[in-house]
Amino acid sequence: MQLDPNRDTRPKSGGGLSRTLRVVITLCLAMAALLMARRAWTQAHQTQRTLEVVFACNGCGLDADEVRKAVLAESGAVAGTASQGAGVIRLTVNHRQLSARYQAPDRRTLERAVALPRDPSRAVQAIALLAANLVRDEAAALLEELRPKPGNSAPAASASAPVAPPSPAASASTAPPAPSASASVAPSAPTASASAVAPAHAASASIASPPPRAPAITASDEPPEPMQVRPFNFSVWHPVSLYPSSHQKAIHFELGLLWGRVGEVRGSALTLGVTEVRTSMDGASFATVGTASATARGGMVALGGNWTFGSMSGFQIAGIANAAGRGSAGLQLASANLALEGLDGVQLGLINYAGGTYRGTQIGLINIASNMSGTQIGALNIADEVKGFPVGPLNFNRTGRMQVLTWASTKILGNLGLRYLHRYVYTLLAAGWQPAESSLGGDGYKKVAWQVAVGGHVPYRTVFLDSDIGYVHEGAASQDSGIGHTQVLRLRAMAGWQPFKLIGLFAGAGLRREFPSEGDAKTGGEAIFGVQLF
């Protein structure tokens, strides 16, 4: 087969890429609008309880601020004081014994006691869970159900001993009381002379004694027993495993086929299915489907997903999703990453979400955070408050502002863009139109330009300096023109004057490196002048 030498083999305009950019921008804007509307609706309809946390510790080695933050996060409350109508939770730790007392705003009081684990992180988690149960009154029903009823006190007492004597005097005149009966009813039988001296007291004692006070219901009156340690366990589908009670044991190496369930991992876990760790995973886990653990220190790798209900220290790498709970630190790498109660570290994925306070970097297509201290790099960055700066074409948070820019240049006559300015850093997303001929020049055909840029902004009173670097895709307005597209790397510097708060003027120059679809690359310049609003 011979090629026609007269056939036009030049690439057509970049209309396909332009359409793709438009679709991506439209989808990002729609998703941002939905997320912001959902957050606004949730905040408008959600009522948060207020709570005052009082923590006292006698040589327990726990940080009071960490405990307060954990209790507030677990109970879903905000800090307050009793004078403001807040409930008060008093937590006292004495030699690993926790006493919790919650007084609701209506003066209703709940108390509970529990022995704490030796590990400080697990102790904080236990304190937060117990306090949240009391605050939400989830323990009240259980306490009421387990508390002995007054009508059942007498049968319980009589069942624990033989028939009690009708009166001390009668027992003294008939026969000495049986040792078992006297041990369960009274320390010793009073003599006849004693009953004669105080007949009223003897009669009242012989008729009935007040029902014994119900003991306090505690989660655990004794420290939890340490788990039995086993060097190895093989699981097919729990409890079909080498140790059927593996969920109550600490395992150094867990090897699983479909589903393994262990109390604790102190080493590594390898499974073709799912590994479930009831308490802590200290070491490394590798799974085809995923790994779920209460807490984790080390590395978690899975083709499916990794989930820690509590804190995670280390890294999570998965093909689909990673999730970590309160007080986590490290790396999350997956298609979707979730840090439910904040994270100190890095999230790399298509979609990244961090609740609470996030300190670190989010890199992905879509980044969402509550309180961000660091950097967001992505196509769409959403945050409530940002201490740092976001980098991307679309940024939404309360600490920045959106500006509308329109300008003309010697290369593209008409330009309209949205600039998100966050303190001293901004991102720009713009579109341009160039007629075939204009007073500023032209290439003899109509063309459009799609532009993305990242830059810096330095204000001083009513004047400012801007500089940015960006990418421009220029193509013919008509797909039938047979004219190829041009890709441009652009560097600009501008000076501006803002006589009013919402209006500014700017002008400057730019350096362009053009890469046409046909022909050699070339370098040129451009002049710029325009107006910014807001």
Phi, psi and omega in degrees: 000130181257143178275142177283117182293340181269357182288136180280108182258010180290143177293144179285186183295163181276042181295325180297314179295322179297317178297320179298317178298320180295319180295316180298316180296318180297316179296319179296317179296318180296317179295320178297319179296318179295316181295318180292323177294320179296317179297317180296319180294319181296315180294328181286332185253357183259133176246127181258138175281155176254146187213136173255122183255119178247117185239128177233136186222134179247085178068031181271344178077017180260144179279125184296319180295320178297320179295316180298315180297319180295319180295316180295319180293317183291323182273354180067033183245166174247155183293139178203186179232160180297327179294339178267009180086017180275153171287158183236124175248120180253121183243124181234125179245124180224105179055055176068011174253122182257131172243124182241133179226119181247128176246114182287165177302334178271016177074005175288138187237137175232141180228151177200154180226150182202151174272137185265149173294164181284327181292126184300319181294320178289328177294318177297319179297318179295320178298316181295318180295315180296316180297319180295323178298318179292318182295318180278358178063029178283341180270348185297317182296320179294316179298319180292324180290323182276344182289128180297139178283149180300325182290342183262004183287317183295313178300322181296322180290320181289331181288338183274359183209165173295180184299129182285149178292147182294325178202155178298322181295317180297319180293328180288325183279336184270298182199157176298143181292149177296145182301320182294321181291317181293328181291328183269341184255310183213157179299320178203154181282130177291151180281169181295322179295324179294323179288331178288325180292320182231072182293323182296316180296319180295321181294317181294325179289328183280335182287305181198151174246149182300144181298143180297144179289135182294135179292155179294135179276120181240155179292324179197116180279344181239152176302144181298140180292138178295146181288147173289135184262132177233140183288333188208146174213140176241127183239137172262299175207105187310132011266017176284090184205174180300321174241104180303333178262035182297338179290353177247016184232153174265124186247135176281319179223117179254124177244119185237152177259300181247305181213119176245140181228119182229160179285321183202147176246123177239068183159263182208160178221134181226124182212150174276345181243252185235138172247127178245125180244120187288325184245270186234146176247105180251103182142228183225143177230140178229126183215150175282312180274302180172174179228135177235133183213153176294309174222163182212138172227108183140221183236143178230122182232131181205150173285328179272275183203164177233141183218127170240125182285333177250221185281152176231128176234111183142236179214151174233124179232124183212159177281327185252297188209150171234145177219139180222149182267208188292141172070038183267155180209136178140213185242137171238124181228112181189176175297320177227131180237133180232125170245099193291327183232041176095160182203141171250103182158218188229138172242125177236118181180177176291317179232126179236133179226136177221118173270172180067221181254124181249125177239108181155219185225135172248126178232117181182180176291315179232126179238129181228133179212154176278286177246111188255124173240093184154222187230137171246125180235113182182175177289324179227119180240123182233133178205156175283302176229144183232125169247094188149224176201143174265147179235117180165165181291329182236118181226133180224118171198170186279347183264359178241184178215153180258134179238149175255126180241138171226135183206166176236149177219167180286352178256316178235117188293307183248127181225139177225128184215163174249127180241126175261118183251121177237099182058257186251009182233142177219158172237147186230134175232121188214164175228148182226160181223132179233117176289171182299317178223143177209172180294338179266004180112181181175163182256008178088005177209155180282139179215158177241157182222133175250131192229140174224135182210155175231133184208182179241150184230124180239104179266151173211104183056245183261005179241162181205160175237135178235145174211136181213161174235137187207177179240137180231133175247113181250135179209164179293144180293331181253132180287343182268005183286339182075014182259135182285177182257168181227132175256136189230133166259130190230138175235127184231153173223133185219152173239145184221164178226130182241088182289333179236163185297324187253003183226135176217155178241144180214157177205154181180198182220160181221156176246129185239137171244110188259136178237090181286156179292342175222137182099180184269157176289151181214160181243138180209181180233173177208154174251146188226141168206141184192191184228140174243142180241139178073000000 
